[in-house]
Amino acid sequence: MKNRKWWIFLVAPPAAVLFVFLFGEAVKYLWNWLVPALFTGAHLITFWQALGLLLLSRILFGSWHGNSGHGRGPRRWSKKWQARWESMTPEEREAFRQRMSARCGHWPTPEQTPGPGPA
């Protein structure tokens, strides 16, 4: 069977450049439209500053897309801790709650956690 997806190597690089350009321009225009009007003393930015702002926001706030299951992020941790919690005995759970209460303050017991609403 012949692989007919060779064209992706021709289309992907220009599409990536176009995406970066359009996204940078969108940030630049939104910044230049909103920020000077909202904040006194703010100035207009260039395209490269807009790309830098995008990169900075990516670094500070994380990804522009949801977790795609690459083994990192909150889903991985929540599954790991959920499995660990389910493998604990009731005594181990209570001991864990006590340790967390000592470290972090109030840790709700199962009686205190809200359950599902009325059906």
N, C-alpha and C positions, 0 to 999 in steps of 0.2 A: 504494500500500500504506500503510495507516494504521499509525502507530507506536503500539503499545499498552503501552509501558513508561513511561507518564506517572506511574504509581503509585510509581515509585522515588523521585520527588521528595517524595512524601508520607511514605514509609517510612524513607528514609535518615537524615534529621535526628534523628528520635526514636531510631532504632536506634543512631546514633553516640553520642547522649547516654547511652543505656542501657549501651552498651559501656564508655564512659569511667567511668560510675558503678560498674558491676559490677567492672571491673578495679581501680579505686581501692579499692573495699571489700575485694576479695580481698587486695590488698597490705596494707591496713590490718590485717585480721584475721590474716594470716600474720605480719606484723611483731609485732603485739601478742601473738601466741601464742608465737613462737619467740625473738625477740631478748631480751626481759627474762629469759627462762629461761636463755638461753645466756650472756649478758653481764651481769655485775653492774653496777648503776648505770644501765642502759638504762631508758627510760620509754616509756609508751604514746604512740602518735601519733594524730593526727586524720585524717579523710578527706582534707583539703587537703594535709596533710603527706605522706600516702601518694601523692597525685597528683604532688606535688613530687618525691618519691623516684623515681617512675616516669619523670618527665621527666629527672631527673638521670641515671638509669641509661641512658636512651635517648641522652643526650648523651655519656656516658662510654663506653658499650659498643656503641653502634650500634643498628641496627634490630631490631625484634622479629620480623621476617620475613626470609626469604632474599633474595638479590639477584634482583630481578624483571626484570633485563635493561634497566634504564633508562639504560644507558651509563655507569654508575659502579660503583665497587667492584672487588674483586679479580678478577672474571672478565674485565672489560675490560682490566685491566693484564696479566693473564697471557696473554690472546690477543695483545695488542700485542707483548709481549716474546717470545712464542713465534714469532710471525711474523718479528720482527726477527732472532731467533736463527737461524731456518731460512734466512733470506736471507744470512747471513754465510758467508764462505768458511772453511775450516778454519784458515787463518792468522789471520783476523780473530777467530775464536772463541778461539784461543790467546792472542792479544793482549788480548782482553777478560778472559780468566781471569787473566792476569798483572796487569792493572790492578786487578781485584777482589781478588786476593790481597794486593796492596800496600795496598789500602784497608781490607779487612775481615778479613784473615787468610787462613787456608787456604781455597782454592776447589777442589773436587774436579775431577779430570780425568775424561774419559769412562771411562777404565779403572777409576777408583776408585768411580764411581757404581754402586750396585747395580742390576742389571738385573731383568727379570721372573723370578720363581721358576721352578722346573722345571715343565714342562707335564705 
